[in-house]
Amino acid sequence: MAESIDKRSLDLVRQFAPDLNKAMNKDIDKLLGEVVNRARGFVPAKSPMSGWTPATQGTGTWAAKVFDQATIQRGIGKTRAARSRYIRGAYQSGFAITDGTAAGVIYESAGTKTPGGKSPQGAQFIRNIAERSGIPSNKHRMIVEAVIEMRPDIRRRIDNVIDDSIRQFNARMA
């Protein structure tokens, strides 16, 4: 957040101008929606692994982890992850981009922690995802990629939304 933003200013906006606070949070939510949409755009149309497609029958362990583009895209969302708090001289709100599907989490992070898996089959699984997705096995593939790509612009725009809300509040109080 911008260095000029302090906890007291945002507390006053929240307390005495709930309409400005609501509008500010709505604008931040829209900006985070852009990150969600970008992350959803990284979900491949086809499964990066043959056989990792919707099961026609069964209820086994992998039945809940099927790779389906639409389901994975719906599973990517945003949330207010934590309450707002004051940390190291700056006011911080906890927002998060989440992935609510097992297949999405697997596709996003397979190989990012252990490059070869713990078994030959795991290593092959990770290699196949990397080869078929075109993204190295040690890199995230959707949400983290979208955040890295968009962070400078989104952060600047969020700072501007907050600064604008504080300016409007100060103008009202003058």
Phi and psi in degrees as a GROMACS rama.xvg file:
@    title "Ramachandran Plot"
@    xaxis  label "Phi"
@    yaxis  label "Psi"
@TYPE xy
-61.936  143.292  ALA-2
-64.9203  -25.2304  GLU-3
-75.6315  -13.7376  SER-4
-81.0346  124.364  ILE-5
-120.184  162.961  ASP-6
-58.8513  -41.8462  LYS-7
-60.648  -43.2335  ARG-8
-60.3108  -46.9247  SER-9
-70.1466  -33.5107  LEU-10
-62.6922  -41.0278  ASP-11
-66.9472  -41.0649  LEU-12
-59.7109  -46.8459  VAL-13
-61.9008  -42.2455  ARG-14
-76.0661  -44.3914  GLN-15
-106.19  -9.983  PHE-16
-139.315  66.7538  ALA-17
-58.8295  -28.181  PRO-18
-65.8773  -40.1806  ASP-19
-67.2289  -40.4831  LEU-20
-62.9183  -42.9152  ASN-21
-64.632  -43.9693  LYS-22
-64.1371  -39.8451  ALA-23
-62.5302  -47.6077  MET-24
-64.5742  -35.0771  ASN-25
-65.2982  -42.2057  LYS-26
-65.7485  -40.0023  ASP-27
-63.9515  -41.4107  ILE-28
-60.2806  -40.6181  ASP-29
-62.9904  -41.8065  LYS-30
-63.858  -41.7679  LEU-31
-66.9896  -29.4296  LEU-32
-61.2649  -32.2755  GLY-33
-64.9174  -38.8263  GLU-34
-66.2907  -42.1863  VAL-35
-59.9913  -46.4036  VAL-36
-62.2944  -38.823  ASN-37
-65.4447  -43.1575  ARG-38
-62.6509  -40.8412  ALA-39
-62.2213  -31.2689  ARG-40
-68.427  -18.6709  GLY-41
-84.0373  -7.90992  PHE-42
-75.5469  121.369  VAL-43
-68.8457  150.513  PRO-44
-67.9211  -35.3867  ALA-45
-112.138  150.419  LYS-46
-58.8  136.078  SER-47
-74.2332  -3.61518  PRO-48
-131.268  132.373  MET-49
-67.4055  139.46  SER-50
87.9345  -8.67987  GLY-51
-98.159  54.5975  TRP-52
-122.521  171.128  THR-53
-55.3916  131.855  PRO-54
-76.2866  140.99  ALA-55
-85.0082  -16.9622  THR-56
-157.324  166.445  GLN-57
99.1194  161.125  GLY-58
-136.895  26.2952  THR-59
-68.9679  -175.582  GLY-60
-54.8642  -43.3117  THR-61
-80.8572  -9.8878  TRP-62
-61.4296  -32.7602  ALA-63
-85.2266  -3.92921  ALA-64
-114.633  23.138  LYS-65
-66.4267  149.277  VAL-66
-92.9707  111.41  PHE-67
-137.369  117.51  ASP-68
-52.8368  -50.7258  GLN-69
-61.3315  -41.3505  ALA-70
-65.754  -43.9497  THR-71
-64.356  -42.6896  ILE-72
-61.9337  -41.7512  GLN-73
-64.9855  -29.3856  ARG-74
-74.2104  -16.4843  GLY-75
-85.8677  122.646  ILE-76
-151.092  -174.25  GLY-77
-125.335  154.972  LYS-78
-150.672  158.092  THR-79
-85.7363  95.9006  ARG-80
-70.9534  -31.3535  ALA-81
-152.612  166.513  ALA-82
-70.0182  159.61  ARG-83
-71.5656  146.573  SER-84
-152.238  165.606  ARG-85
-105.003  116.314  TYR-86
-130.697  126.679  ILE-87
48.2564  47.3906  ARG-88
79.8875  6.98801  GLY-89
-132.764  145.755  ALA-90
-83.7183  130.034  TYR-91
-131.958  136.336  GLN-92
-110.097  143.738  SER-93
-97.3204  106.037  GLY-94
-114.034  152.649  PHE-95
-144.393  149.123  ALA-96
-100.209  125.899  ILE-97
-117.942  159.163  THR-98
-123.986  114.513  ASP-99
-98.1006  10.7773  GLY-100
-120.453  144.162  THR-101
-62.7774  -43.5696  ALA-102
-62.9529  -38.6114  ALA-103
-64.0155  -43.4086  GLY-104
-63.8589  -42.1475  VAL-105
-63.5779  -48.2501  ILE-106
-63.3969  -41.9646  TYR-107
-59.7023  -43.4977  GLU-108
-120.335  2.601  SER-109
-58.1339  120.721  ALA-110
91.4018  -4.22427  GLY-111
-77.7384  -25.4423  THR-112
-98.0084  -46.3828  LYS-113
-123.052  117.538  THR-114
-64.7465  -25.6299  PRO-115
-119.022  4.96903  GLY-116
72.5848  175.855  GLY-117
-100.32  -0.330631  LYS-118
-144.964  164.178  SER-119
-59.9082  -36.3693  PRO-120
-66.9149  -40.4281  GLN-121
-64.2053  -42.1635  GLY-122
-62.2272  -41.7359  ALA-123
-65.5993  -41.8495  GLN-124
-57.3953  -47.6802  PHE-125
-65.296  -43.2524  ILE-126
-61.1976  -43.4542  ARG-127
-62.2638  -44.5738  ASN-128
-61.6686  -43.8579  ILE-129
-62.5602  -45.951  ALA-130
-66.177  -45.3828  GLU-131
-77.8072  -23.8073  ARG-132
-90.1129  -20.3413  SER-133
78.6186  11.1894  GLY-134
-116.375  131.441  ILE-135
-53.7585  150.76  PRO-136
-66.3377  -21.449  SER-137
-91.2152  9.48066  ASN-138
-113.541  144.879  LYS-139
-71.8097  158.669  HIS-140
-117.726  -14.1579  ARG-141
-134.423  -84.1478  MET-142
-62.4361  -52.0821  ILE-143
-62.4078  -39.0059  VAL-144
-61.6744  -43.898  GLU-145
-64.095  -42.3582  ALA-146
-64.1427  -45.5028  VAL-147
-60.7775  -43.9663  ILE-148
-65.6213  -41.0672  GLU-149
-99.893  -9.77629  MET-150
-54.8005  -49.1063  ARG-151
-57.7275  -45.3646  PRO-152
-69.3553  -45.8651  ASP-153
-63.6286  -42.8235  ILE-154
-62.4861  -42.6982  ARG-155
-62.1312  -42.557  ARG-156
-68.8658  -37.1015  ARG-157
-64.3286  -44.248  ILE-158
-58.0198  -41.0129  ASP-159
-65.1155  -39.3035  ASN-160
-62.4248  -45.1268  VAL-161
-65.7166  -47.0161  ILE-162
-59.1975  -40.4512  ASP-163
-64.9329  -40.6027  ASP-164
-63.2639  -42.0123  SER-165
-66.6281  -40.2884  ILE-166
-61.5183  -43.9803  ARG-167
-62.781  -40.5382  GLN-168
-62.8652  -46.7839  PHE-169
-61.6259  -38.0592  ASN-170
-64.9514  -37.9483  ALA-171
-65.431  -38.1291  ARG-172
-80.6693  -15.044  MET-173
